[in-house]
Amino acid sequence: EIVMTQSPATLSVSPGERATLSCRASQSVGSNLAWYQQKPGQAPRLLIYGASTRATGVPARFSGSGSGTEFTLTISSLQSEDFAVYYCQQYNIWPPWTFGQGTKVEIK
Amino acid sequence: QVQLVESGGGVVQPGKSLRLSCAASGFTFSLYTVHWVRQAPGKGLEWLAVMSYDAEHEYYADSVKGRFTVSRDNSKNTLYLQMNSLRPEDTAVYYCARVEYFTSWFDHWGQGTLVIVSS
């Protein structure tokens, strides 16, 4: 099973600042990595797939990078609606499809 | 637009059974694979099970293997999750999530249905 590890667990950022979230895989997943955003009481929403491709309707301030075992989600200038929990997920080696434990982006 | 609507959640005693449904609309259900993912209160996302679009392939997480069974009725555009021998640790919001291809990312999610396993 591929273990996905996200850091930090919580990220405190001021609106307008840049946020950088990390995700590490226990073995290479190539570029088969997705990022999701989840707000309280809501289902997850796809942000990024293929490590760096934004899903339909996702603002350009969200960008993904990395390959192999190290991945990054960057939010260039945080907006109020971006404060949420973010999960990475690998779909390269399955089953199981595995998620990271999440990074909570909170208002500083 | 693509819509997935889960139902069937509720409060159930340990050891009992429950069947969840995921009703799909806005796309040709018979051409898409749909997964089940759950989220325990205050916890992260846990993948549970999948059945391929043609029902030829199914896979389960170790935590539910032998207790949960996924099925689908393409004539009703519905995916099911039969949950037997429920345990308190199965308490969670259960989501169904569609994938573009069998091996791809989850592009659409339902709103979830809450299952509480408690005596």
Interface residues (C-beta under 8 A of the other chain):
Chain A: N32 A34 Y36 Q42 A43 P44 R45 L46 Y49 G50 A55 Y87 Q89 Y91 W94 P95 P96 W97 T98 F99 G100 Q101 G102
Chain B: H35 G44 L45 E46 W47 V50 Y59 Y60 A61 D62 Y95 A97 V99 T103 S104 W105 F106 D107 H108 W109 G110 Q111 G112
